Amino acid sequence: MRQANKPYRDRIVAHRLIDDERALVRLARGGDRAAFDELVRRHAGGLYGAVAHLCAGPHEAEEVIQEAFLRAWRGLPGFRGDAQFFTWLYRIGINEARRRGDRRRRAEVVTSLEEHRGHQPADHAQRPETRAEQRDLRRELDRAIGTLPVDHRAALVLRDVEGLSTAQAAAVLGLREAAFKSRLHRARTSLRRELADHDPQRATR
């Protein structure tokens, strides 16, 4: 109760010193909004990256993560802690992105890593043509990822873009590791085929 009676700003400062995330989750489950806001601060960027490729654009991705955090806050009393908080949160976010995709009834959702992840600082040591080639490559990769079925896209983004481990990504998607590996393999194969079909020169490299 002593924590709850501290001013909000003081609790925020104190919570940023807590390394054990389970302690923050316990505080948030007890109604400490400052603890939950610290969890939001820690995971908003990663969650955005995880759902960006499943959304129609940056505005929808922002709406998805806002809805995911709202649902997480409301659902915290029922969170038992038998999974990591971030895998539970990512699952909420991905399910929300899927729900919106189904509602739109669109076959493909194409997004841009460059747009979603923000503009990177210019590397003035690189030649302009090199930077242009890298931008073109990013756009082509984004386009190819956008052609994948949403379940394959989610597996690829979690593992190869966001860098989650196989176990973590499988937990987010609610799959056994063997099933996740199979889905990821199919996604990677489809991505390579799409890139080769779009640029025939790739097929001979």
N, C-alpha and C positions, 0 to 999 in steps of 0.2 A: 504493500500500500504506500510505503514511503516513496517508491519510484513514481507511482501514479500521481502523488501530490506535488511533485516537482513541477516548476514551470516547463511548458512545452520546449522552449529553446534549450533549457538546461538538460532535458532528457535527450534531445537530439544529439547534443555534444557528448553526453555520456554514452549513448548507444553506439556512436561511431567508434568508440574504443573497445567495443565488444567483438572479440574475434569469433567466438562460438556462436554460429548463426542459430543453433537450436535454442540458445538462451533468448535471442531476439524473438524467435517464433513463439516461445512460451509467454513472453511479455505481451506480444501482439494478441495472442489468443485470450489473454486476460483483459483485453480492451485498451492496451496502451497504443494509441494511435501514432505516437512518435516512434515507437519501435517498428511499427508497420511501415511508416514513411522511410525509415532507414533501410528496410528490406526493399522497398520500391527503388530507392536510390541505387542500391547495389545491383539490382536485376533488370532495371528498365532497358538499359542498352542491349543486354544480351537477349532479352525477350523480343525487342524490336527486330534485331537481326534474325531471330528464329522465325518470325511471322511475316517479315517483309516480302519474301518471295511467294507467299501464299495470298497476298493481298493485291488489289487492283492499283494501288498507288500509295504514296506516303501518308496521305490524309486518312485512308482507311486503316493503314497499319497503326497509326496513332490511336484511332478509335478502338481498334482491337486490343491494344495493350491497356488502354484506359478501362475498357470493359473487363479485361482479364484481372486487373488489380482490384476492381470493384467486386467482382465475383469471389476473388481470393479473400478479400477482407470479410465479406459476408460468410464465406465458407470456412473461415479459420476455426471456429468452434468445433467443426466436425473433422478437422485435419488431425489425424492420429499420430503423425510423425513417423510412420513406418516406411515412408519414402522421404528422399531429400526434398526440402521445400522447393528448390528451383525446378526439379523434375515435375512436381505437382503443378507449379505455376505455369511452366512451359506447356504442359498438357492442356491446361485451361485455355491458354492463349491460342494454341494450334487448333483446338476444337472450335473456338470462337471464329478463327479465320476460315475454317472449313465451313462452318455454318453460314457465314456470309457469302462464301463462294457458291454454296449450293443454292442460296436464295437468289443470287444473281443469275444462276443457270448459264454460266459462261463456260465454254469448253476449255479456254485457255486464259490464264492470267499472267501477263508479262510485266515484270518489274525491273528496276535498274538498281544494281548494287551501288553504283556511283551516286544515284539520287538518294537512296535510303541511308547510306552510311555517311553521307555528308561529303563535301568536297575536300579532297586531300590537299595538303599544302603543296604548292608547285615545287618540283625539284629542279632548280635552275641549273644544276650540273648536267641535266639530261638535255640532249638535243631536242628541238621541237618535234622533229619527225618521229623520234623515239617515244615521246609522250603521246603523240597522236596514235601511234601503233598500239600502245598500251590501252588507250581509251577505246579504240576500236575492238581490241581483244576482249575488254571487259563487257562492252555492249553485246558482242557476239555470244559470250558466255552467258550473260543474263538472258538473252533471247532464247538460247538453247535450253536453259534451265526452265524457262517459262513454258516450254512445249511439253514438259513431262507431266504425267498424271499427278494430281495433288499429293497422293500418298508417297509416290516415288520422290517428288520434289521435297517433301518434308524430310524424308530420310537423308537425302543428299545434302540439304542445307544444314541440318543439325550436325551431321558427321563431318562433311568436307568444307563447309563455309564457316560454321560456328565453332568447329573443333571439339565437339563433345565426344567423349569416349563411346565405344560401341555399347557398353552397358548403360551409360547415361541416356544416350539417344533412344535405345530400345525401351527404357523405362518411360521416357516422355511419351512415346507412341503406344505404350501399353503392349509391347511385343516381347516375345522371348528372343534372346540374342540370336539364335539360329534363324528365326524368321526375319529379324531385322537385317542380318547379313545378306540373306537371300534378296530382300527388297532393295537393299543398297546396291548389290551387284547388278540387279536388273536396271536400276536407275543410272548407274555409271555406264553400263553398256548402251543404254538408250541415248545417253548424253553424247557419248563418243560417236555413235552412229549419226545423230543429228548434226553434230559439228562437221563430220566428214561429208554428209550429204549436202550441207550448205556450202562447203568449201571443198570441192573434189581433190584439191592438192593435198589436203590433210590425209586423205586415205592412203597416199603413197609415201607419207613421211615415216 
